[in-house]
Amino acid sequence: MKPALSIVLVTDQYETIRLVVACLDAQTVREKIEVVVVIPADRAAEIPSGGQLSFHSVNVVEIESIRPMPPARAAGVRASNAPIIFIGETHSFPHPQFAEEIIAAHDGPWDIVVPGLENANPESPKSWSAFVLDYGYWMSGLCPAVIPNGPTWNTSYKRDLLLSLGERLDSALSSGDDLPTELRSRRHTVYFQPRARIDHLNVEIDGWADERFLSGRVVGANRSRRWSRMRRGFYFIASPLIPLVLLYRTSASVRLLIRHRSLPSWSIAAIIAGALVRTAGEAAGYLAGISSDEVERMEEYELHKLKSVRRVRGTAEAFA
């Protein structure tokens, strides 16, 4: 019998995903999950065998290097065996009923199901700034609904949908909006299911401003490769308006957090500052693209976000 859900994790070593695997092993339907680990071949022996874990299966995809990460994610997608694929991260920790809710939601007429995200290190204003600006549109306290699009990862897809992209999958699974833009053009349906909860770690100490700048720069650079010079110039000139757009789009989440008194002091100021820094990065991306060193630096944040937090809260705290 095939697994019901494949969860793709790209990592440099097993220790980097240890907390994520522990959370997956606590799933109510873990016997239906295939964990697909994409890892450098010289570290593959570190992965526990399927007999040591309670999953349907553990599928280890050995590649020479996981850098750059988008082709590595694509390799994991192509190796997956379940009809539903969730693209996970080294710093996103599913709640115990996450997989059960994702599988149930995909019984509906949805091509893509986005879970409800929560802040895994909620004691820092900088963490809230990064979380709200990156994932505030899909926060767990919001209502379930059909939505225009979802994030590229921390999202579940029908397997056939991703495979239909062919070779474009290698570049589509990158930071930015390549994949959402491609899927929106194909009129695929996206459903937000906040009952499928997942905790997301966010940079709060070393490198916060750098990571916020790079998160914007990679978006601008990816768009600049697709857009004409005239369109890039227009968006660069209009970039002072981007913070207003970002803050408007996250306003529902911010109001909810204020109402529940979830935000520590100075969080609103940090959200505004984060929007400004991210906008500076996006404008730079439109103007000059992004260097290979900057891409590598951004991917280092993606792999090892745990180094940039003081304490993990929520579902992964028991395993930390």
C-alpha positions in Angstrom: 0.0 0.0 0.0 1.3 3.5 -0.9 1.7 6.2 1.7 -1.0 8.9 1.8 1.4 11.8 2.3 5.0 12.4 1.4 6.9 15.0 3.4 10.0 16.3 1.6 12.9 17.6 3.8 16.2 18.9 2.4 19.1 18.9 4.8 22.8 18.9 5.1 22.9 16.3 8.0 20.4 14.4 10.1 20.9 16.6 13.2 19.5 19.6 11.3 16.1 17.9 10.9 16.1 15.9 14.1 13.4 18.0 15.8 11.3 17.9 12.6 11.5 14.1 12.4 10.6 13.9 16.1 7.4 16.0 15.5 6.6 13.8 12.5 7.0 10.7 14.5 4.4 12.1 16.9 1.7 12.4 14.2 -1.6 10.7 14.7 -1.3 9.0 11.3 2.4 8.6 11.1 2.0 5.1 9.6 0.6 6.9 6.4 3.6 9.2 6.0 6.6 8.8 3.8 9.4 10.9 4.9 11.6 11.9 1.9 15.0 13.1 3.1 17.3 14.8 0.4 20.8 14.8 1.8 24.4 14.8 0.5 25.5 11.2 -0.2 28.3 11.3 2.3 25.8 12.0 5.2 23.1 9.6 4.1 24.2 6.9 6.6 23.1 9.2 9.5 19.4 8.8 8.6 17.6 6.3 10.9 16.2 3.3 9.0 12.4 2.8 8.5 12.6 0.1 11.2 13.8 2.6 13.8 10.9 5.0 13.1 7.1 4.5 12.9 6.5 5.9 9.5 5.1 4.2 6.5 8.6 4.5 5.0 11.7 6.6 5.0 13.0 7.5 1.5 16.6 8.8 1.4 17.5 10.7 -1.7 21.3 10.9 -2.0 22.7 13.8 -4.1 26.2 15.2 -4.5 25.2 18.6 -3.0 22.0 20.2 -1.7 23.2 23.6 -2.9 21.4 25.3 -4.6 18.3 24.1 -2.7 15.6 24.4 -5.3 16.8 21.5 -7.5 17.3 19.5 -4.3 13.7 20.0 -3.3 12.7 19.0 -6.9 14.7 15.8 -6.5 12.7 15.0 -3.3 9.4 15.7 -5.1 10.3 13.4 -8.0 11.3 10.6 -5.6 8.1 10.8 -3.6 5.5 8.1 -3.8 2.4 9.5 -2.2 -0.4 11.4 -4.1 0.0 14.4 -1.7 3.4 16.1 -1.2 4.2 18.5 1.6 7.4 20.5 1.2 8.8 21.0 4.7 11.7 22.9 6.2 14.3 22.3 8.8 12.7 24.8 11.1 8.9 24.0 10.7 7.4 21.7 13.3 4.0 20.0 12.7 1.5 19.6 15.5 0.4 16.0 16.1 -2.8 16.2 13.9 -1.2 18.1 11.1 -0.8 15.2 8.7 -4.3 13.9 9.4 -5.8 17.3 8.6 -3.8 17.7 5.4 -4.8 14.3 4.1 -8.5 15.0 5.0 -8.4 18.4 3.3 -7.1 16.9 0.1 -10.2 14.7 -0.1 -11.9 18.0 -1.3 -11.5 19.5 -4.7 -8.3 21.4 -3.9 -5.0 21.1 -5.7 -3.1 22.9 -2.9 -3.7 22.9 0.8 -2.0 25.5 3.0 -1.7 24.8 6.8 -2.2 27.3 9.6 1.2 28.6 10.7 2.2 29.6 14.2 5.2 31.3 15.7 7.7 28.8 17.2 9.7 31.5 19.0 7.0 34.0 20.0 8.9 35.9 22.8 10.8 38.2 20.4 9.5 41.3 18.5 12.0 40.5 15.7 10.6 37.0 15.4 7.1 38.3 15.1 8.2 40.7 12.4 9.7 37.9 10.3 6.7 35.6 10.9 4.0 38.1 10.2 5.7 39.4 7.0 6.5 35.9 5.7 3.5 33.9 6.9 0.9 36.3 8.3 -1.4 35.6 5.4 -1.7 32.0 6.5 -1.7 32.3 10.3 -3.6 29.6 12.2 -6.0 31.9 13.9 -7.6 32.9 10.6 -10.7 31.2 9.1 -10.5 28.4 6.6 -11.1 29.6 3.1 -10.4 29.3 -0.6 -7.4 31.7 -1.1 -5.5 33.1 -4.1 -2.2 31.4 -3.3 0.1 30.0 -0.7 3.8 30.0 0.2 6.1 27.9 -1.9 7.0 25.5 0.9 5.2 24.7 4.2 2.4 23.8 1.7 1.0 20.6 0.4 0.3 19.8 -3.3 -1.1 17.1 -5.4 1.9 15.2 -6.7 0.7 15.2 -10.3 0.4 19.0 -10.2 4.1 19.4 -9.2 5.3 16.8 -11.7 3.4 18.5 -14.5 5.9 21.4 -14.3 8.6 19.2 -15.7 12.1 20.7 -15.8 10.6 24.0 -14.5 10.2 22.5 -11.1 13.9 22.8 -10.4 13.7 26.6 -10.5 10.1 27.0 -9.3 10.9 25.6 -5.8 12.9 28.7 -4.9 12.4 31.7 -2.6 10.1 34.2 -4.2 6.9 33.8 -6.1 7.9 31.6 -9.1 5.7 28.7 -8.1 2.7 30.6 -6.9 2.7 32.7 -10.1 3.0 29.6 -12.3 0.1 27.8 -10.5 -2.1 30.9 -10.4 -1.7 31.1 -14.2 -3.0 27.6 -14.4 -6.0 28.4 -12.3 -5.4 25.8 -9.6 -7.4 25.9 -6.5 -5.8 26.7 -3.1 -7.5 26.0 0.2 -6.4 27.3 3.6 -6.9 24.8 6.5 -5.9 26.3 9.8 -6.6 23.1 11.7 -3.5 21.6 10.1 -1.1 23.5 12.4 2.6 23.9 12.1 5.1 26.0 14.1 7.7 28.0 12.2 11.0 29.3 13.6 12.0 32.8 12.7 15.3 34.7 12.9 15.4 36.8 16.1 19.0 37.4 17.0 22.2 37.3 14.8 21.5 38.2 11.2 17.9 39.5 11.5 18.4 42.5 9.3 20.5 40.6 6.8 17.9 37.8 6.5 15.1 40.3 6.1 17.1 42.2 3.4 17.9 38.9 1.6 14.3 37.7 1.7 13.3 40.8 -0.3 16.3 40.6 -2.6 15.7 37.1 -3.7 12.1 38.0 -4.6 13.2 41.0 -6.6 16.0 39.0 -8.3 13.7 36.1 -9.3 11.1 38.5 -10.7 13.8 40.4 -12.6 14.8 37.3 -14.5 11.2 36.9 -15.8 10.4 40.6 -16.3 11.3 43.1 -19.0 13.8 45.9 -18.1 10.9 48.4 -18.3 8.8 46.5 -15.8 11.7 46.0 -13.4 12.4 49.8 -13.6 8.7 50.6 -12.9 8.7 48.3 -9.8 12.0 49.8 -8.6 10.6 53.3 -8.9 7.4 52.2 -7.1 9.2 50.3 -4.4 8.5 53.0 -1.7 4.9 51.8 -1.8 5.8 48.1 -1.1 5.9 48.5 2.7 2.3 49.9 2.6 1.2 46.8 0.5 3.0 44.4 2.9 1.4 46.0 6.0 -2.0 46.1 4.5 -1.9 42.4 3.5 -0.9 41.4 7.0 -3.3 43.7 8.8 -5.9 41.0 9.5 -3.3 38.9 11.3 -1.9 41.8 13.2 -5.4 42.8 14.4 -6.0 39.3 15.5 -2.7 39.1 17.4 -3.4 42.5 19.1 -6.8 41.3 20.1 -5.4 38.2 21.7 -2.6 40.1 23.3 0.0 37.8 21.7 2.5 40.4 20.6 5.4 41.4 23.0 6.3 45.1 23.3 7.8 46.8 20.2 6.5 44.1 17.8 4.6 46.6 15.7 7.7 48.7 15.3 9.7 45.6 14.4 7.1 44.6 11.8 7.3 48.1 10.2 11.1 48.0 10.3 11.1 44.5 8.8 8.9 45.7 6.0 11.3 48.6 5.2 14.4 46.4 5.2 12.7 43.8 3.1 11.6 46.5 0.6 15.2 47.7 0.4 16.3 44.2 -0.5 13.5 43.8 -3.1 14.4 47.1 -4.8 18.0 46.0 -4.9 17.0 42.8 -6.5 15.1 44.6 -9.2 18.0 46.8 -9.9 21.0 44.4 -9.6 19.7 40.9 -9.1 21.4 38.7 -6.5 24.9 37.3 -6.2 25.8 33.6 -5.6 27.2 34.6 -2.2 23.9 36.2 -1.2 22.0 33.1 -2.4 24.3 30.9 -0.3 23.9 33.2 2.7 20.1 33.0 2.4 20.1 29.2 2.1 22.3 29.1 5.2 19.5 30.9 7.1 17.0 28.5 5.7 18.9 25.4 6.7 20.1 26.6 10.2 17.5 29.0 11.5 17.8 27.3 14.9 21.1 29.0 15.3 19.4 32.4 15.2 16.8 31.8 17.9 17.0 31.9 21.7 14.4 29.2 22.5 12.0 26.9 20.7 8.4 27.0 21.9 5.3 25.0 20.9 5.2 21.5 19.6 9.0 21.0 19.2 9.9 22.3 22.7 9.6 18.8 24.3 12.2 17.4 21.8 14.6 20.3 21.9 
